[in-house]
Amino acid sequence: MNKLELSVAVGNYDRVRPLIDGEVQIDGVDPVFMLHDPEEIFFRAFRHADFDITELSLSSYTVKTAAGNCPYIGVPVFPSRAFRHTSIYIRTDRGIESPADLRGKRIGVPEYQLTANVWARLFLEEDHDLQPRDVTWMRGGYEEPGRVEKINLDLPDGVRVENIPEGETLSGMLASGELDAVVGPRAPSCFMQGHPQVGYLYRDPQRAASDWYRRTGIFPIMHLLGIRKTLVERHPWLPFSVYKAFEQSKVKALAKLSDTSATKVTLPFVEDQLQAARRLMGEDFWSYGFAPNRHTLERFLEQHHAEGLSRRLLKPEELFHPATLESFKI
């Protein structure tokens, strides 16, 4: 039987390299991998459904799933996860000593509905009572003018989202002082270049994130995997085959990370970082599958709906193909 030749659009992560390199196979599939940055993948997936199997923004996918017009069905594989206490950058000359001091400020975002920004607003609201309506959100490209919101939004009354001036960028406006802060999944270049008046909101973001995890048990999910619905209708075996292969690939990647006789990543003290992650989060700190992530998904969906981003409150089960909600055991 001929295998299905399918396009697979993902980031070039260590946890998918065994698939890309052919160490792990997807049953019944001859994959054509396309390795791109998230911005390109999401733009092409949500605007044109370019790919057969693709990494997807959790927020954008939730918007379209709640609206009933998503061309993809999810699989509980989470290629990207991140604590977003490192994602809030401020002007250090504006008297912002704590997150509550953001009230009344102008905060830049590349897109309001980005998953990273939903998570950031969640802990700003829960821990510091900073509501989305308490600031003015300024939308635009990090380094290139003209970035647009991929998804049409219907926000609650009182939430102000404005476009930055034509030709401007978030990094440039933060550097010049026209913005008080920027929130998003990438560090603006002015921060990376060491601008003297630009810094983290949380002075020790790793400590803040670790404390938050101890209190909530949440390791934020950024992206999930999606499969074109028309493919799944013809090949109902495909979702679980994809889930199984990506899980096997992640297991191989973690085994390589743990082998420090000759370190596989270009980072000193990787052993200490790995041990610290396991002490904080357990052995399976980057879990795939539905059951281990149900609580995290529920919390995200509640926040997403409360912000007016999804027209109805989704249940976590609605995000995924039914065949991937449970697995066999030996």
VOMILO-10310 format. One record per residue (C-alpha): x, y, z; residue in one letter. Coordinates in steps of 0.5 Angstrom, whole numbers, plus 500, padded with zeros to 3 digits. Layout:
VOMILO-10310
[site [X; Y; Z]; 'A']
...
This chain:
VOMILO-10310
[site [500; 500; 500]; 'M']
[site [503; 507; 498]; 'N']
[site [504; 512; 504]; 'K']
[site [500; 518; 504]; 'L']
[site [505; 524; 502]; 'E']
[site [503; 530; 507]; 'L']
[site [506; 536; 508]; 'S']
[site [508; 537; 515]; 'V']
[site [510; 545; 518]; 'A']
[site [513; 545; 524]; 'V']
[site [519; 549; 528]; 'G']
[site [526; 546; 528]; 'N']
[site [526; 544; 535]; 'Y']
[site [530; 538; 538]; 'D']
[site [523; 534; 540]; 'R']
[site [522; 534; 533]; 'V']
[site [529; 532; 530]; 'R']
[site [528; 525; 530]; 'P']
[site [522; 525; 526]; 'L']
[site [525; 530; 521]; 'I']
[site [532; 526; 521]; 'D']
[site [528; 519; 520]; 'G']
[site [529; 516; 526]; 'E']
[site [522; 516; 528]; 'V']
[site [516; 514; 522]; 'Q']
[site [509; 516; 522]; 'I']
[site [505; 510; 521]; 'D']
[site [503; 510; 514]; 'G']
[site [505; 517; 512]; 'V']
[site [511; 520; 507]; 'D']
[site [512; 526; 511]; 'P']
[site [515; 533; 507]; 'V']
[site [517; 537; 513]; 'F']
[site [517; 545; 512]; 'M']
[site [521; 548; 518]; 'L']
[site [519; 555; 519]; 'H']
[site [518; 560; 524]; 'D']
[site [511; 560; 528]; 'P']
[site [509; 567; 524]; 'E']
[site [510; 564; 517]; 'E']
[site [507; 557; 519]; 'I']
[site [501; 561; 523]; 'F']
[site [500; 566; 517]; 'F']
[site [499; 561; 512]; 'R']
[site [495; 556; 516]; 'A']
[site [490; 560; 518]; 'F']
[site [490; 565; 512]; 'R']
[site [490; 559; 507]; 'H']
[site [490; 552; 510]; 'A']
[site [497; 551; 506]; 'D']
[site [499; 545; 510]; 'F']
[site [497; 538; 511]; 'D']
[site [500; 537; 518]; 'I']
[site [502; 543; 522]; 'T']
[site [504; 547; 528]; 'E']
[site [498; 552; 530]; 'L']
[site [497; 557; 535]; 'S']
[site [493; 555; 541]; 'L']
[site [490; 562; 541]; 'S']
[site [488; 562; 534]; 'S']
[site [486; 555; 534]; 'Y']
[site [481; 556; 539]; 'T']
[site [478; 563; 536]; 'V']
[site [477; 559; 530]; 'K']
[site [474; 552; 533]; 'T']
[site [469; 556; 537]; 'A']
[site [467; 560; 531]; 'A']
[site [466; 553; 528]; 'G']
[site [470; 555; 522]; 'N']
[site [477; 552; 523]; 'C']
[site [480; 547; 517]; 'P']
[site [484; 543; 522]; 'Y']
[site [483; 538; 528]; 'I']
[site [488; 538; 534]; 'G']
[site [492; 533; 536]; 'V']
[site [495; 533; 544]; 'P']
[site [502; 534; 541]; 'V']
[site [505; 541; 544]; 'F']
[site [511; 543; 540]; 'P']
[site [512; 550; 544]; 'S']
[site [511; 551; 551]; 'R']
[site [514; 557; 555]; 'A']
[site [513; 561; 562]; 'F']
[site [511; 568; 560]; 'R']
[site [514; 572; 565]; 'H']
[site [520; 573; 561]; 'T']
[site [515; 576; 556]; 'S']
[site [514; 583; 559]; 'I']
[site [519; 588; 557]; 'Y']
[site [518; 595; 560]; 'I']
[site [522; 602; 560]; 'R']
[site [525; 602; 567]; 'T']
[site [525; 610; 567]; 'D']
[site [517; 610; 568]; 'R']
[site [516; 608; 575]; 'G']
[site [514; 601; 574]; 'I']
[site [517; 598; 580]; 'E']
[site [511; 592; 580]; 'S']
[site [506; 589; 575]; 'P']
[site [501; 593; 578]; 'A']
[site [504; 600; 576]; 'D']
[site [503; 598; 569]; 'L']
[site [496; 601; 570]; 'R']
[site [494; 607; 565]; 'G']
[site [500; 605; 561]; 'K']
[site [501; 604; 553]; 'R']
[site [503; 597; 552]; 'I']
[site [505; 594; 545]; 'G']
[site [503; 587; 543]; 'V']
[site [505; 584; 536]; 'P']
[site [497; 581; 536]; 'E']
[site [493; 582; 542]; 'Y']
[site [490; 575; 541]; 'Q']
[site [497; 571; 541]; 'L']
[site [497; 565; 546]; 'T']
[site [503; 568; 550]; 'A']
[site [499; 575; 551]; 'N']
[site [493; 571; 553]; 'V']
[site [498; 567; 559]; 'W']
[site [501; 574; 561]; 'A']
[site [494; 577; 562]; 'R']
[site [492; 571; 566]; 'L']
[site [497; 572; 571]; 'F']
[site [497; 579; 571]; 'L']
[site [490; 579; 573]; 'E']
[site [490; 573; 578]; 'E']
[site [497; 576; 581]; 'D']
[site [496; 583; 581]; 'H']
[site [489; 585; 579]; 'D']
[site [491; 588; 572]; 'L']
[site [485; 588; 568]; 'Q']
[site [486; 588; 560]; 'P']
[site [481; 595; 560]; 'R']
[site [487; 598; 565]; 'D']
[site [492; 599; 560]; 'V']
[site [492; 601; 552]; 'T']
[site [494; 596; 548]; 'W']
[site [498; 598; 542]; 'M']
[site [499; 593; 536]; 'R']
[site [504; 593; 531]; 'G']
[site [510; 589; 528]; 'G']
[site [516; 588; 533]; 'Y']
[site [521; 589; 527]; 'E']
[site [517; 590; 521]; 'E']
[site [512; 595; 520]; 'P']
[site [505; 593; 518]; 'G']
[site [504; 586; 522]; 'R']
[site [496; 585; 522]; 'V']
[site [492; 581; 527]; 'E']
[site [491; 574; 523]; 'K']
[site [484; 573; 527]; 'I']
[site [478; 578; 527]; 'N']
[site [477; 580; 534]; 'L']
[site [470; 582; 538]; 'D']
[site [473; 585; 544]; 'L']
[site [469; 587; 551]; 'P']
[site [467; 594; 552]; 'D']
[site [473; 598; 555]; 'G']
[site [478; 594; 552]; 'V']
[site [482; 599; 548]; 'R']
[site [487; 596; 542]; 'V']
[site [490; 601; 537]; 'E']
[site [494; 600; 531]; 'N']
[site [501; 604; 532]; 'I']
[site [503; 609; 527]; 'P']
[site [504; 607; 520]; 'E']
[site [512; 605; 519]; 'G']
[site [513; 604; 526]; 'E']
[site [515; 598; 530]; 'T']
[site [514; 596; 537]; 'L']
[site [522; 595; 538]; 'S']
[site [523; 602; 536]; 'G']
[site [517; 605; 540]; 'M']
[site [520; 602; 546]; 'L']
[site [527; 604; 545]; 'A']
[site [524; 612; 544]; 'S']
[site [520; 612; 550]; 'G']
[site [513; 612; 546]; 'E']
[site [511; 606; 549]; 'L']
[site [512; 604; 556]; 'D']
[site [512; 596; 555]; 'A']
[site [512; 591; 550]; 'V']
[site [509; 584; 551]; 'V']
[site [510; 578; 546]; 'G']
[site [513; 571; 545]; 'P']
[site [520; 575; 542]; 'R']
[site [524; 579; 545]; 'A']
[site [524; 586; 542]; 'P']
[site [531; 588; 539]; 'S']
[site [532; 594; 543]; 'C']
[site [532; 589; 549]; 'F']
[site [537; 584; 546]; 'M']
[site [542; 590; 544]; 'Q']
[site [542; 592; 551]; 'G']
[site [538; 599; 551]; 'H']
[site [540; 602; 558]; 'P']
[site [532; 604; 559]; 'Q']
[site [529; 597; 557]; 'V']
[site [529; 591; 562]; 'G']
[site [524; 586; 564]; 'Y']
[site [518; 587; 568]; 'L']
[site [520; 581; 573]; 'Y']
[site [527; 583; 575]; 'R']
[site [528; 575; 576]; 'D']
[site [523; 572; 571]; 'P']
[site [525; 565; 572]; 'Q']
[site [524; 565; 580]; 'R']
[site [517; 569; 579]; 'A']
[site [515; 563; 574]; 'A']
[site [518; 558; 578]; 'S']
[site [513; 560; 584]; 'D']
[site [507; 561; 579]; 'W']
[site [508; 554; 577]; 'Y']
[site [509; 551; 584]; 'R']
[site [502; 555; 586]; 'R']
[site [498; 553; 580]; 'T']
[site [501; 547; 577]; 'G']
[site [501; 550; 570]; 'I']
[site [507; 550; 564]; 'F']
[site [503; 554; 559]; 'P']
[site [502; 551; 552]; 'I']
[site [503; 555; 546]; 'M']
[site [502; 551; 540]; 'H']
[site [499; 545; 539]; 'L']
[site [499; 540; 532]; 'L']
[site [493; 540; 527]; 'G']
[site [491; 536; 522]; 'I']
[site [487; 538; 516]; 'R']
[site [480; 536; 517]; 'K']
[site [479; 533; 510]; 'T']
[site [484; 528; 511]; 'L']
[site [482; 526; 517]; 'V']
[site [475; 524; 514]; 'E']
[site [478; 520; 509]; 'R']
[site [484; 517; 514]; 'H']
[site [481; 516; 521]; 'P']
[site [487; 512; 523]; 'W']
[site [491; 519; 522]; 'L']
[site [491; 523; 528]; 'P']
[site [493; 517; 533]; 'F']
[site [499; 515; 528]; 'S']
[site [501; 522; 528]; 'V']
[site [500; 523; 536]; 'Y']
[site [504; 517; 537]; 'K']
[site [510; 519; 532]; 'A']
[site [511; 526; 536]; 'F']
[site [511; 522; 543]; 'E']
[site [516; 518; 540]; 'Q']
[site [520; 523; 537]; 'S']
[site [520; 527; 544]; 'K']
[site [522; 521; 548]; 'V']
[site [528; 520; 544]; 'K']
[site [530; 528; 544]; 'A']
[site [530; 528; 552]; 'L']
[site [534; 521; 552]; 'A']
[site [539; 525; 548]; 'K']
[site [539; 531; 552]; 'L']
[site [540; 527; 558]; 'S']
[site [546; 524; 555]; 'D']
[site [551; 529; 558]; 'T']
[site [558; 525; 556]; 'S']
[site [558; 529; 550]; 'A']
[site [553; 534; 551]; 'T']
[site [548; 535; 545]; 'K']
[site [546; 542; 546]; 'V']
[site [550; 548; 546]; 'T']
[site [549; 550; 553]; 'L']
[site [554; 550; 559]; 'P']
[site [551; 546; 565]; 'F']
[site [545; 543; 562]; 'V']
[site [545; 538; 567]; 'E']
[site [544; 543; 572]; 'D']
[site [538; 546; 568]; 'Q']
[site [535; 539; 567]; 'L']
[site [535; 537; 574]; 'Q']
[site [532; 543; 576]; 'A']
[site [527; 542; 571]; 'A']
[site [525; 535; 574]; 'R']
[site [526; 537; 581]; 'R']
[site [520; 543; 580]; 'L']
[site [516; 539; 575]; 'M']
[site [517; 532; 575]; 'G']
[site [520; 527; 570]; 'E']
[site [515; 528; 564]; 'D']
[site [516; 536; 565]; 'F']
[site [514; 537; 557]; 'W']
[site [508; 532; 557]; 'S']
[site [504; 531; 551]; 'Y']
[site [497; 527; 551]; 'G']
[site [490; 530; 553]; 'F']
[site [490; 528; 561]; 'A']
[site [496; 531; 563]; 'P']
[site [494; 537; 560]; 'N']
[site [487; 538; 562]; 'R']
[site [488; 543; 567]; 'H']
[site [492; 547; 563]; 'T']
[site [488; 547; 557]; 'L']
[site [482; 549; 562]; 'E']
[site [485; 555; 565]; 'R']
[site [487; 557; 558]; 'F']
[site [480; 556; 555]; 'L']
[site [477; 560; 561]; 'E']
[site [481; 566; 560]; 'Q']
[site [481; 566; 553]; 'H']
[site [473; 566; 553]; 'H']
[site [473; 571; 559]; 'A']
[site [477; 576; 555]; 'E']
[site [472; 576; 549]; 'G']
[site [477; 572; 544]; 'L']
[site [473; 566; 543]; 'S']
[site [465; 566; 542]; 'R']
[site [463; 561; 547]; 'R']
[site [467; 557; 552]; 'L']
[site [470; 551; 549]; 'L']
[site [471; 544; 553]; 'K']
[site [478; 542; 553]; 'P']
[site [476; 535; 549]; 'E']
[site [473; 540; 543]; 'E']
[site [480; 542; 541]; 'L']
[site [482; 534; 539]; 'F']
[site [480; 529; 535]; 'H']
[site [477; 523; 539]; 'P']
[site [482; 518; 537]; 'A']
[site [487; 522; 541]; 'T']
[site [484; 523; 548]; 'L']
[site [486; 516; 550]; 'E']
[site [492; 511; 549]; 'S']
[site [493; 504; 550]; 'F']
[site [497; 501; 555]; 'K']
[site [501; 495; 555]; 'I']
